Amino acid sequence: MGILNYKQLLKELFCGHLRRFRQRMELSQDEMAERLRVSSRAYGDLERGKYCFSAVALLFFFSQLPEREVLELLKVFVKKAQALENQDAA
């Protein structure tokens, strides 16, 4: 499995969660961009899945979430990554 597949999985899983989190917290895109230490434009692109999280933005996103939510997201990511790896091996 190539790194691009992991990036695609990361975008699919975390970008949608990012939008739902922002809406749940009733934050504007500008406010969320500030929390992730990215520009408003970069945030909009991130939320739409145009780009993948940088390591720094992902860590700042995780810092906003309750620990249980971070752990659940990571478990889902690992499970989906393993499923993709098994598909590639077959």
Backbone torsions as a table, in degrees:
resi	resn	phi	psi	omega
1	MET	NA	129.6	-178.3
2	GLY	-83.3	163.0	-179.9
3	ILE	-60.4	-31.3	-179.3
4	LEU	-63.4	-35.7	178.0
5	ASN	-65.8	-37.1	176.7
6	TYR	-65.8	-41.1	178.3
7	LYS	-62.8	-41.5	178.8
8	GLN	-63.3	-43.1	177.8
9	LEU	-61.9	-43.1	178.0
10	LEU	-59.9	-45.6	178.7
11	LYS	-61.8	-47.6	-177.5
12	GLU	-61.0	-41.8	-175.6
13	LEU	-80.1	-50.0	-171.2
14	PHE	-85.8	-31.6	-178.5
15	CYS	-66.3	-41.2	176.4
16	GLY	-65.6	-39.0	178.8
17	HIS	-66.3	-36.7	178.8
18	LEU	-58.9	-47.7	179.9
19	ARG	-62.3	-46.6	-179.5
20	ARG	-62.4	-39.0	178.1
21	PHE	-63.2	-47.6	-179.0
22	ARG	-59.4	-43.7	-179.8
23	GLN	-67.4	-40.6	178.4
24	ARG	-61.1	-36.9	-179.0
25	MET	-85.0	-3.7	-179.4
26	GLU	57.5	46.8	178.8
27	LEU	-105.5	147.6	172.9
28	SER	-77.9	166.5	176.0
29	GLN	-62.8	-36.9	178.5
30	ASP	-63.1	-42.2	179.0
31	GLU	-65.0	-40.7	179.7
32	MET	-68.8	-37.9	177.1
33	ALA	-58.9	-42.6	178.8
34	GLU	-61.2	-41.9	-179.8
35	ARG	-65.4	-31.1	-179.1
36	LEU	-91.4	-3.8	-179.6
37	ARG	63.1	41.8	175.7
38	VAL	-128.8	166.1	177.9
39	SER	-71.9	160.7	177.6
40	SER	-61.0	-40.0	178.7
41	ARG	-64.4	-45.0	179.2
42	ALA	-62.5	-37.1	179.1
43	TYR	-64.7	-46.2	179.3
44	GLY	-58.2	-43.2	177.4
45	ASP	-63.5	-38.6	179.7
46	LEU	-65.4	-46.9	-178.3
47	GLU	-64.1	-34.1	178.8
48	ARG	-80.6	-5.9	179.5
49	GLY	80.8	15.7	179.4
50	LYS	-70.1	-36.4	179.0
51	TYR	-128.2	162.2	178.3
52	CYS	-92.8	155.1	176.1
53	PHE	-58.3	141.7	164.7
54	SER	-78.9	163.0	178.7
55	ALA	-59.7	-41.0	-178.4
56	VAL	-65.8	-47.3	-180.0
57	ALA	-62.8	-38.4	179.3
58	LEU	-65.0	-41.1	178.2
59	LEU	-65.7	-40.0	177.0
60	PHE	-66.9	-35.1	175.8
61	PHE	-63.3	-48.7	178.6
62	PHE	-58.4	-34.2	-179.1
63	SER	-67.1	-18.8	179.4
64	GLN	-84.3	-20.5	-173.1
65	LEU	-92.1	152.9	170.6
66	PRO	-63.6	148.0	-176.2
67	GLU	-54.2	-42.4	-178.5
68	ARG	-62.0	-34.3	179.9
69	GLU	-70.5	-40.2	176.5
70	VAL	-61.2	-47.5	-179.2
71	LEU	-61.6	-40.7	179.3
72	GLU	-65.3	-43.6	177.1
73	LEU	-60.4	-43.0	179.8
74	LEU	-65.3	-39.8	178.0
75	LYS	-62.5	-43.8	179.4
76	VAL	-63.6	-43.1	179.3
77	PHE	-59.7	-48.2	-178.7
78	VAL	-63.2	-42.8	179.7
79	LYS	-60.9	-45.1	179.7
80	LYS	-68.6	-37.6	178.2
81	ALA	-64.2	-42.7	178.5
82	GLN	-64.4	-38.2	177.6
83	ALA	-63.5	-41.1	177.1
84	LEU	-65.1	-40.5	178.5
85	GLU	-63.5	-39.5	179.1
86	ASN	-66.6	-35.6	176.4
87	GLN	-63.7	-42.2	-178.7
88	ASP	-67.4	-32.8	-178.4
89	ALA	-76.1	-23.0	-176.5
90	ALA	-77.8	NA	NA
